[in-house]
Amino acid sequence: MKTTTIFKTFALVAIISSAMIFSGCKGKEKPKQASKGATELIIPCKDEGRSDKNHFRADNSSTSADMTLSREKALTLAKQRLASLINTKIKSVTDRYVNETEVGENSDFEQKFENLTREVVNQSLSDVRINCEKTFQEANGKYTTYIAIEVNKDDLLNGVNKGLTKDQKLRVDYDKMKYEKIFDEEMEKLEKEAGY
């Protein structure tokens, strides 16, 4: 009788243990697929709007009853996205530069540098190059414009360097080679994030 009870207890523990082990193992899960009837959209100018290590790029689209307005809105939205991307990357570069360099007055340098780069970014946005533009007339008669723009990294860096040479206080604390090295490293990261 005692042997049967021990055997039953052992069997019960074995069954519960097996259930716990196997319930935790799901095996290979299949990747989720789009639901039936879903259609993958191919968005015009999307690939041309991806940044790489040599260019900051952005894309956007807009729909309007007026074809010109559709284009202008798409361009404005793309410029806003590009400005945000550049400002974020410049801030990252500047923060790293200040942390890695012995700068006299860190906060003063950082603030002046950010103001300078903001001016350079604004100037660069007036000189963007449109590298893709497509306009479609929709079934409802409205126009949709897709646009991708870019700014060359070297043009942006040259603008920063030119601005720095005009400011005596910033020039004293500025190591051009070090800043460019950090800038290039951040551009490499940007390219990897974009999937190149």
KEBAMI-700175 format. One record per residue: residue number from 1; x, y, z of N, C-alpha, C in turn. Coordinates in nm, 2 decimals, decimal comma. Example, Ala and Ser with C-alpha at 12.3 -4.5 7.8 and 13.67 -1.06 7.14 Angstrom:
     k      n_u      n_v      n_w     ca_u     ca_v     ca_w      c_u      c_v      c_w
     1     1,32    -0,57     0,78     1,23    -0,45     0,78     1,32    -0,33     0,78
     2     1,28    -0,22     0,71     1,37    -0,11     0,71     1,29     0,00     0,79
# end
This chain:
     k      n_u      n_v      n_w     ca_u     ca_v     ca_w      c_u      c_v      c_w
     1     0,08    -0,12     0,00     0,00     0,00     0,00     0,09     0,12     0,00
     2     0,19     0,12     0,08     0,28     0,23     0,09     0,35     0,25    -0,04
     3     0,39     0,15    -0,11     0,46     0,15    -0,24     0,37     0,21    -0,34
     4     0,24     0,18    -0,34     0,14     0,24    -0,43     0,13     0,39    -0,41
     5     0,12     0,43    -0,29     0,11     0,57    -0,26     0,23     0,65    -0,30
     6     0,35     0,59    -0,28     0,47     0,66    -0,32     0,48     0,66    -0,47
     7     0,44     0,55    -0,54     0,44     0,55    -0,68     0,34     0,65    -0,74
     8     0,22     0,66    -0,68     0,12     0,76    -0,73     0,17     0,90    -0,71
     9     0,23     0,93    -0,59     0,29     1,06    -0,57     0,40     1,10    -0,67
    10     0,49     1,00    -0,69     0,60     1,02    -0,78     0,54     1,05    -0,92
    11     0,44     0,97    -0,97     0,38     0,98    -1,10     0,31     1,12    -1,11
    12     0,25     1,17    -1,00     0,18     1,30    -1,00     0,28     1,41    -1,02
    13     0,39     1,40    -0,94     0,50     1,50    -0,95     0,56     1,50    -1,09
    14     0,58     1,39    -1,14     0,64     1,38    -1,28     0,55     1,44    -1,38
    15     0,42     1,41    -1,37     0,32     1,47    -1,47     0,32     1,62    -1,45
    16     0,31     1,67    -1,33     0,31     1,82    -1,31     0,44     1,89    -1,36
    17     0,55     1,82    -1,33     0,68     1,88    -1,37     0,69     1,88    -1,52
    18     0,65     1,77    -1,59     0,65     1,77    -1,73     0,56     1,88    -1,79
    19     0,44     1,89    -1,73     0,35     1,99    -1,78     0,41     2,13    -1,77
    20     0,47     2,16    -1,66     0,54     2,29    -1,64     0,65     2,31    -1,74
    21     0,73     2,21    -1,76     0,85     2,22    -1,85     0,80     2,25    -1,99
    22     0,71     2,16    -2,04     0,66     2,17    -2,18     0,57     2,29    -2,20
    23     0,51     2,34    -2,10     0,42     2,46    -2,13     0,51     2,59    -2,14
    24     0,63     2,58    -2,09     0,73     2,69    -2,10     0,80     2,69    -2,24
    25     0,80     2,58    -2,30     0,87     2,56    -2,43     0,77     2,57    -2,54
    26     0,77     2,68    -2,61     0,67     2,70    -2,72     0,73     2,66    -2,85
    27     0,86     2,63    -2,85     0,92     2,60    -2,98     0,94     2,72    -3,06
    28     0,96     2,71    -3,19     0,98     2,82    -3,28     0,85     2,88    -3,30
    29     0,84     3,01    -3,28     0,71     3,08    -3,31     0,72     3,13    -3,45
    30     0,62     3,12    -3,53     0,62     3,17    -3,66     0,61     3,33    -3,65
    31     0,68     3,40    -3,74     0,66     3,54    -3,74     0,52     3,58    -3,78
    32     0,47     3,69    -3,72     0,34     3,73    -3,75     0,33     3,78    -3,89
    33     0,22     3,74    -3,96     0,20     3,78    -4,09     0,09     3,88    -4,10
    34     0,08     3,96    -4,21    -0,03     4,05    -4,22    -0,16     3,97    -4,23
    35    -0,27     4,03    -4,19    -0,39     3,96    -4,19    -0,44     3,94    -4,34
    36    -0,52     3,85    -4,36    -0,57     3,82    -4,50    -0,64     3,95    -4,55
    37    -0,61     3,98    -4,67    -0,67     4,09    -4,73    -0,59     4,22    -4,71
    38    -0,48     4,22    -4,63    -0,40     4,33    -4,61    -0,30     4,35    -4,73
    39    -0,28     4,47    -4,76    -0,19     4,50    -4,88    -0,08     4,58    -4,83
    40     0,05     4,54    -4,86     0,16     4,62    -4,83     0,16     4,74    -4,92
    41     0,19     4,86    -4,86     0,19     4,98    -4,94     0,33     5,01    -4,98
    42     0,35     5,05    -5,10     0,48     5,10    -5,15     0,46     5,25    -5,15
    43     0,54     5,31    -5,06     0,53     5,46    -5,05     0,64     5,52    -5,13
    44     0,60     5,61    -5,23     0,69     5,67    -5,32     0,79     5,76    -5,24
    45     0,91     5,77    -5,28     1,02     5,85    -5,22     1,07     5,81    -5,08
    46     1,02     5,70    -5,03     1,05     5,66    -4,90     1,20     5,62    -4,89
    47     1,25     5,54    -4,98     1,39     5,50    -4,98     1,48     5,62    -5,00
    48     1,44     5,71    -5,08     1,52     5,83    -5,11     1,53     5,92    -4,99
    49     1,44     5,90    -4,89     1,44     5,98    -4,77     1,51     5,93    -4,66
    50     1,59     5,82    -4,68     1,67     5,76    -4,57     1,81     5,82    -4,56
    51     1,85     5,86    -4,45     1,98     5,92    -4,43     2,09     5,82    -4,44
    52     2,21     5,86    -4,48     2,33     5,77    -4,47     2,44     5,85    -4,41
    53     2,56     5,80    -4,42     2,67     5,86    -4,36     2,72     5,99    -4,43
    54     2,67     6,02    -4,55     2,71     6,14    -4,62     2,60     6,25    -4,63
    55     2,47     6,21    -4,60     2,36     6,30    -4,62     2,26     6,28    -4,51
    56     2,20     6,40    -4,47     2,08     6,40    -4,38     1,97     6,40    -4,48
    57     1,87     6,31    -4,47     1,76     6,30    -4,56     1,63     6,29    -4,48
    58     1,52     6,33    -4,54     1,39     6,32    -4,49     1,29     6,31    -4,60
    59     1,17     6,25    -4,57     1,06     6,25    -4,67     0,93     6,28    -4,60
    60     0,83     6,32    -4,68     0,70     6,34    -4,63     0,60     6,35    -4,75
    61     0,48     6,35    -4,72     0,37     6,37    -4,82     0,26     6,46    -4,77
    62     0,18     6,50    -4,87     0,07     6,58    -4,83    -0,04     6,57    -4,94
    63    -0,16     6,59    -4,90    -0,27     6,58    -4,99    -0,35     6,71    -4,99
    64    -0,39     6,76    -5,10    -0,47     6,89    -5,11    -0,54     6,89    -5,24
    65    -0,65     6,97    -5,24    -0,72     6,99    -5,36    -0,64     7,07    -5,47
    66    -0,54     7,15    -5,42    -0,46     7,23    -5,50    -0,32     7,16    -5,51
    67    -0,28     7,14    -5,64    -0,16     7,06    -5,66    -0,03     7,14    -5,60
    68    -0,03     7,27    -5,62     0,08     7,35    -5,57     0,09     7,34    -5,42
    69    -0,03     7,35    -5,36    -0,04     7,35    -5,21     0,01     7,21    -5,16
    70    -0,03     7,11    -5,23     0,01     6,97    -5,19     0,16     6,96    -5,19
    71     0,22     7,02    -5,29     0,37     7,01    -5,30     0,44     7,09    -5,19
    72     0,39     7,22    -5,17     0,44     7,30    -5,07     0,43     7,25    -4,93
    73     0,31     7,19    -4,90     0,29     7,13    -4,77     0,39     7,01    -4,75
    74     0,40     6,92    -4,85     0,49     6,81    -4,84     0,64     6,85    -4,82
    75     0,68     6,96    -4,89     0,81     7,01    -4,88     0,84     7,07    -4,74
    76     0,74     7,14    -4,69     0,75     7,20    -4,55     0,76     7,09    -4,45
    77     0,67     6,99    -4,46     0,68     6,88    -4,36     0,81     6,81    -4,37
    78     0,86     6,79    -4,49     0,99     6,72    -4,50     1,10     6,80    -4,44
    79     1,10     6,93    -4,46     1,20     7,02    -4,40     1,19     7,02    -4,25
    80     1,07     7,02    -4,20     1,06     7,01    -4,05     1,12     6,88    -4,00
    81     1,09     6,77    -4,06     1,15     6,64    -4,02     1,30     6,65    -4,03
    82     1,35     6,70    -4,14     1,49     6,71    -4,16     1,56     6,80    -4,06
    83     1,50     6,91    -4,03     1,55     7,00    -3,92     1,56     6,93    -3,79
    84     1,45     6,86    -3,76     1,45     6,78    -3,63     1,56     6,68    -3,62
    85     1,58     6,61    -3,73     1,68     6,50    -3,74     1,82     6,57    -3,72
    86     1,85     6,68    -3,80     1,98     6,74    -3,79     2,00     6,80    -3,65
    87     1,90     6,87    -3,59     1,92     6,92    -3,46     1,95     6,82    -3,36
    88     1,88     6,70    -3,37     1,90     6,59    -3,27     2,04     6,54    -3,28
    89     2,09     6,52    -3,41     2,22     6,47    -3,43     2,33     6,57    -3,39
    90     2,31     6,70    -3,42     2,40     6,80    -3,38     2,41     6,81    -3,23
    91     2,30     6,80    -3,16     2,29     6,80    -3,01     2,37     6,69    -2,96
    92     2,36     6,57    -3,01     2,43     6,45    -2,97     2,58     6,47    -2,99
    93     2,62     6,52    -3,10     2,76     6,54    -3,13     2,82     6,65    -3,04
    94     2,75     6,76    -3,02     2,79     6,86    -2,93     2,81     6,81    -2,79
    95     2,71     6,74    -2,74     2,72     6,68    -2,60     2,84     6,59    -2,59
    96     2,86     6,51    -2,68     2,98     6,42    -2,68     3,11     6,50    -2,68
    97     3,11     6,60    -2,77     3,23     6,68    -2,79     3,26     6,75    -2,66
    98     3,16     6,81    -2,59     3,18     6,89    -2,47     3,23     6,79    -2,36
    99     3,17     6,67    -2,35     3,21     6,57    -2,25     3,35     6,52    -2,27
   100     3,39     6,51    -2,40     3,52     6,45    -2,43     3,63     6,55    -2,44
   101     3,60     6,68    -2,43     3,70     6,78    -2,45     3,70     6,87    -2,32
   102     3,82     6,92    -2,29     3,83     7,02    -2,18     3,79     7,15    -2,24
   103     3,67     7,19    -2,22     3,62     7,32    -2,27     3,61     7,42    -2,15
   104     3,66     7,54    -2,17     3,66     7,64    -2,06     3,53     7,65    -1,98
   105     3,43     7,71    -2,04     3,30     7,72    -1,98     3,20     7,63    -2,05
   106     3,19     7,51    -2,01     3,10     7,41    -2,08     2,97     7,46    -2,12
   107     2,89     7,51    -2,03     2,75     7,55    -2,06     2,75     7,67    -2,15
   108     2,84     7,77    -2,14     2,85     7,88    -2,23     2,89     7,84    -2,37
   109     2,99     7,75    -2,38     3,03     7,70    -2,51     2,91     7,62    -2,57
   110     2,85     7,54    -2,49     2,74     7,45    -2,55     2,62     7,54    -2,60
   111     2,59     7,64    -2,52     2,47     7,73    -2,56     2,51     7,81    -2,69
   112     2,63     7,86    -2,69     2,67     7,94    -2,81     2,68     7,85    -2,93
   113     2,73     7,73    -2,91     2,75     7,63    -3,02     2,61     7,59    -3,07
   114     2,52     7,56    -2,98     2,38     7,53    -3,03     2,32     7,64    -3,11
   115     2,33     7,76    -3,06     2,28     7,88    -3,14     2,34     7,89    -3,28
   116     2,47     7,87    -3,28     2,54     7,87    -3,41     2,49     7,76    -3,50
   117     2,48     7,64    -3,45     2,43     7,53    -3,54     2,29     7,54    -3,58
   118     2,21     7,61    -3,49     2,07     7,63    -3,53     2,07     7,73    -3,65
   119     2,15     7,83    -3,65     2,16     7,92    -3,77     2,21     7,84    -3,89
   120     2,31     7,76    -3,88     2,36     7,68    -3,99     2,25     7,59    -4,04
   121     2,18     7,52    -3,96     2,07     7,43    -4,00     1,96     7,51    -4,08
   122     1,92     7,63    -4,03     1,83     7,71    -4,10     1,88     7,75    -4,23
   123     2,00     7,79    -4,24     2,06     7,82    -4,37     2,06     7,70    -4,47
   124     2,10     7,58    -4,41     2,10     7,46    -4,49     1,97     7,42    -4,54
   125     1,86     7,45    -4,46     1,73     7,41    -4,51     1,68     7,50    -4,63
   126     1,74     7,61    -4,64     1,70     7,69    -4,76     1,78     7,64    -4,88
   127     1,88     7,56    -4,86     1,96     7,50    -4,97     1,94     7,35    -4,99
   128     1,82     7,30    -4,95     1,80     7,15    -4,96     1,79     7,11    -5,10
   129     1,83     6,99    -5,13     1,82     6,94    -5,26     1,70     6,84    -5,26
   130     1,61     6,85    -5,35     1,50     6,76    -5,37     1,55     6,64    -5,45
   131     1,56     6,52    -5,38     1,61     6,40    -5,46     1,50     6,31    -5,50
   132     1,37     6,34    -5,47     1,26     6,26    -5,52     1,13     6,34    -5,50
   133     1,05     6,35    -5,60     0,92     6,41    -5,60     0,83     6,35    -5,69
   134     0,71     6,30    -5,64     0,61     6,24    -5,72     0,47     6,29    -5,68
   135     0,39     6,33    -5,78     0,26     6,38    -5,75     0,16     6,29    -5,82
   136     0,05     6,26    -5,74    -0,05     6,17    -5,80    -0,19     6,25    -5,78
   137    -0,28     6,23    -5,88    -0,41     6,28    -5,87    -0,50     6,16    -5,82
   138    -0,56     6,18    -5,71    -0,64     6,07    -5,64    -0,78     6,06    -5,72
   139    -0,85     5,95    -5,69    -0,98     5,93    -5,75    -1,08     6,04    -5,71
   140    -1,06     6,10    -5,60    -1,15     6,21    -5,56    -1,11     6,35    -5,61
   141    -1,01     6,35    -5,70    -0,96     6,48    -5,76    -0,85     6,55    -5,69
   142    -0,83     6,51    -5,56    -0,72     6,57    -5,49    -0,58     6,53    -5,53
   143    -0,48     6,60    -5,50    -0,34     6,57    -5,53    -0,27     6,53    -5,41
   144    -0,19     6,43    -5,43    -0,10     6,38    -5,32     0,05     6,39    -5,37
   145     0,13     6,46    -5,30     0,27     6,48    -5,34     0,36     6,41    -5,23
   146     0,45     6,33    -5,28     0,55     6,26    -5,20     0,68     6,33    -5,24
   147     0,76     6,36    -5,13     0,88     6,43    -5,16     0,99     6,38    -5,06
   148     1,11     6,38    -5,11     1,23     6,34    -5,03     1,34     6,45    -5,05
   149     1,40     6,50    -4,95     1,50     6,60    -4,96     1,63     6,56    -4,88
   150     1,74     6,63    -4,91     1,86     6,60    -4,85     1,95     6,72    -4,83
   151     2,04     6,71    -4,73     2,14     6,81    -4,71     2,27     6,73    -4,70
   152     2,38     6,78    -4,77     2,51     6,71    -4,76     2,57     6,74    -4,63
   153     2,62     6,63    -4,57     2,69     6,64    -4,44     2,81     6,74    -4,44
   154     2,89     6,73    -4,55     3,00     6,82    -4,55     2,96     6,97    -4,57
   155     2,85     7,00    -4,64     2,81     7,13    -4,65     2,77     7,19    -4,51
   156     2,70     7,10    -4,43     2,66     7,14    -4,29     2,79     7,16    -4,21
   157     2,88     7,07    -4,21     3,01     7,09    -4,14     3,08     7,21    -4,18
   158     3,09     7,24    -4,30     3,16     7,36    -4,35     3,09     7,49    -4,30
   159     2,96     7,48    -4,29     2,88     7,60    -4,23     2,91     7,62    -4,09
   160     2,92     7,51    -4,01     2,96     7,51    -3,87     3,10     7,57    -3,86
   161     3,19     7,52    -3,94     3,33     7,56    -3,93     3,34     7,71    -3,96
   162     3,27     7,75    -4,06     3,27     7,89    -4,10     3,22     7,98    -3,99
   163     3,11     7,94    -3,93     3,05     8,02    -3,82     3,15     8,02    -3,70
   164     3,22     7,92    -3,67     3,31     7,91    -3,56     3,43     8,01    -3,58
   165     3,47     8,02    -3,70     3,59     8,11    -3,72     3,55     8,25    -3,70
   166     3,42     8,28    -3,71     3,38     8,42    -3,68     3,37     8,45    -3,53
   167     3,35     8,35    -3,45     3,33     8,37    -3,31     3,46     8,34    -3,23
   168     3,53     8,45    -3,18     3,66     8,43    -3,12     3,65     8,34    -3,00
   169     3,55     8,35    -2,91     3,54     8,27    -2,79     3,52     8,12    -2,82
   170     3,43     8,09    -2,92     3,41     7,96    -2,96     3,53     7,90    -3,03
   171     3,60     7,98    -3,11     3,72     7,93    -3,18     3,83     7,88    -3,09
   172     3,84     7,94    -2,97     3,95     7,91    -2,87     3,92     7,76    -2,82
   173     3,80     7,73    -2,80     3,76     7,60    -2,74     3,73     7,49    -2,85
   174     3,74     7,52    -2,97     3,70     7,43    -3,08     3,82     7,36    -3,14
   175     3,81     7,22    -3,14     3,90     7,14    -3,20     3,83     7,08    -3,32
   176     3,86     7,13    -3,44     3,79     7,10    -3,56     3,80     6,95    -3,59
   177     3,92     6,89    -3,58     3,94     6,75    -3,61     3,86     6,66    -3,52
   178     3,86     6,69    -3,39     3,79     6,61    -3,29     3,64     6,62    -3,32
   179     3,59     6,74    -3,34     3,44     6,76    -3,37     3,40     6,68    -3,49
   180     3,48     6,69    -3,60     3,45     6,62    -3,72     3,45     6,47    -3,70
   181     3,55     6,42    -3,62     3,56     6,27    -3,59     3,43     6,23    -3,52
   182     3,38     6,30    -3,42     3,26     6,27    -3,35     3,14     6,27    -3,44
   183     3,14     6,38    -3,53     3,03     6,40    -3,62     3,02     6,28    -3,72
   184     3,14     6,24    -3,77     3,14     6,12    -3,86     3,09     5,99    -3,79
   185     3,13     5,97    -3,67     3,09     5,86    -3,59     2,93     5,86    -3,58
   186     2,88     5,97    -3,55     2,73     5,98    -3,53     2,66     5,96    -3,67
   187     2,72     6,00    -3,78     2,66     5,98    -3,91     2,67     5,83    -3,94
   188     2,77     5,76    -3,90     2,78     5,62    -3,92     2,66     5,55    -3,84
   189     2,64     5,59    -3,72     2,53     5,54    -3,64     2,40     5,56    -3,71
   190     2,38     5,68    -3,76     2,26     5,72    -3,83     2,23     5,63    -3,95
   191     2,34     5,60    -4,03     2,33     5,51    -4,14     2,29     5,37    -4,10
   192     2,35     5,32    -3,99     2,31     5,19    -3,94     2,16     5,18    -3,89
   193     2,12     5,29    -3,83     1,98     5,30    -3,78     1,88     5,30    -3,90
   194     1,93     5,35    -4,02     1,84     5,36    -4,14     1,84     5,22    -4,21
   195     1,93     5,13    -4,17     1,93     5,00    -4,22     2,02     4,97    -4,34
   196     2,11     5,06    -4,36     2,20     5,04    -4,48     2,31     4,94    -4,44
# end
